[in-house]
Amino acid sequence: MFAFKLILPILIPLKSPRQRLMAKDATHNRRNFVRQLGGLAGMLSLAPGLPAFADEKKFLVPTTAPGEDVTEKEDYWGFIQQAYSVSPNIINLNNGGVSPQPTVVQNALDRYNRLSNEAPTYYMWRSLDEGRESVRMKLADLAGCSPEEIAINRNASEALETIIFGLNLQKGDEVVLTKQDYPNVINAWKQREKREGIVLKFINLDLPIEDNQLIVRKYKEAFTAGTKVVMITHMVNWSGQILPAAQISRAAKKHNPAIQVVIDGAHSFAQLTYKIPDLEGDYFGASLHKWLCSPFGTGMLYIKQARIKDIWPLLAPEDPQSPDIRKFERLGTRSFPAEMAIGHAINFHNTIGDERKQKRLHYLKNYWVEKCLNIPGFSTITSLKPQFSGAIATFAIKGLTPGEVATELFKRARIHTSATVWENISGVRITPHLYTPLKDLDRLVNTIQLIAKENTGAANRNSLK
Ligand SMILES: Cc1ncc(COP(=O)(O)O)c(C=O)c1O
């Protein structure tokens, strides 16, 4: 339980690190119910040799008992909402595309950027570049693997295409993937098919599927003696379906231990509770600007240690066959400030905790979908069960195209969504985030109801003509 009437002002302007610490201690001693988001670690510079930065503005979150279930405690989430600077004028329900950063992350990015501008090559190459090792360690901790298996890059596309183009494959070698994989991933495989004659074996998933055995069976049916690689999207972006990555990986390795498994974790990383090695893949790519809320243009590549030497980097280092994961970081000049601010996003994520985050996101999704299920003409291709879905859900209204529905949502209620038409998928994708208040989802439900009702009315009038 937490006492909200005593909550301090959310923003604490502090002048120096010492004053901040004193104020923090005083806060703790006087009222032992709040703690500073990000904690002390968030105040320290990640790059050796740099002055320790202090966030000018810290947010407070209520202290909760270990293991306390806060899924439906709106007062707790109200504090998390205040940690973001999202527009009060647009209801952003396309967080699956890119997520906003909490202000502590924006502030960190801003400070690193200002510092870099004092002497770009000095601060970026001598100081911030060294700080990448600290970020690597924090990411490895979050991912449950060795820092020697993590490369920091710009997004999931870059991570996954590094693997797709870096694997040693011969003409005729087969890759098993699905029609519901991400377009950049499919395009990269198709380019190899065109240039080198590898063979793509597509599975078609009829979503939603609430039977993991059925999904594994579909993959197994596509395996042959020529299968060299299996591609798995851990969470399908079109509908939010969670695929049983570990079970598929195990089935592939059982079929032939030499098969290599590539996992697209763009949507599952920092949304679902797991460690990368749990998925039993060889390679994993994720965007950090989605569910981790890191700066835009930050991503991560994981490669199982024994595999690193055999993957050719996209941008060549001195020794492309080195077993050092850092060979994938020869990107040239990139945003060092963005990379450094990843550490602050991890602090923010850890302050909430991944289990709480997953439960809340699933709750938000079910909150609005369950209210819509009895609206005439409404349908969804997303499961409501937590083992098959998280924050994302995709719906349709009979008789309207996804584009028409998305346009109406924005026109009538300033609700920003994503209209999706891809292969066998046609609908509007809704992705709330931790900062989404229930009243915004109520507005979504009411607007869907209105659109569906008017559409049914119009259809009835037309049928009488
Ligand atoms: C499943 C999946 N994989 C990969 C990506 C690519 O992510 P990025 O744009 O960060 O490269 C996305 C982006 O939406 C995605 O949904």
The ligand as an SDF file (V2000), in Angstrom:
LIG
                    3D

 16 16  0  0  0  0  0  0  0  0999 V2000
    8.9170   -7.6060  -35.7140 C   0  0  0  0  0  0  0  0  0  0  0  0
    9.8000   -6.4430  -36.0920 C   0  0  0  0  0  0  0  0  0  0  0  0
   11.0570   -6.6910  -36.4570 N   0  0  0  0  0  0  0  0  0  0  0  0
   11.8930   -5.6940  -36.8010 C   0  0  0  0  0  0  0  0  0  0  0  0
   11.4830   -4.3880  -36.8030 C   0  0  0  0  0  0  0  0  0  0  0  0
   12.4360   -3.3110  -37.2190 C   0  0  0  0  0  0  0  0  0  0  0  0
   12.6470   -2.4260  -36.1930 O   0  0  0  0  0  0  0  0  0  0  0  0
   13.5060   -1.1060  -36.4860 P   0  0  0  0  0  0  0  0  0  0  0  0
   12.6260   -0.1810  -37.2600 O   0  0  0  0  0  0  0  0  0  0  0  0
   13.8210   -0.5860  -35.1510 O   0  0  0  0  0  0  0  0  0  0  0  0
   14.6850   -1.5210  -37.2530 O   0  0  0  0  0  0  0  0  0  0  0  0
   10.1770   -4.0830  -36.4310 C   0  0  0  0  0  0  0  0  0  0  0  0
    9.6970   -2.6950  -36.4330 C   0  0  0  0  0  0  0  0  0  0  0  0
    8.5590   -2.3790  -36.2360 O   0  0  0  0  0  0  0  0  0  0  0  0
    9.3120   -5.1430  -36.0700 C   0  0  0  0  0  0  0  0  0  0  0  0
    8.0370   -4.8980  -35.7180 O   0  0  0  0  0  0  0  0  0  0  0  0
  1  2  1  0
  2  3  1  0
  2 15  2  0
  3  4  2  0
  4  5  1  0
  5  6  1  0
  5 12  2  0
  6  7  1  0
  7  8  1  0
  8  9  2  0
  8 10  1  0
  8 11  1  0
 12 13  1  0
 12 15  1  0
 13 14  2  0
 15 16  1  0
M  END
$$$$
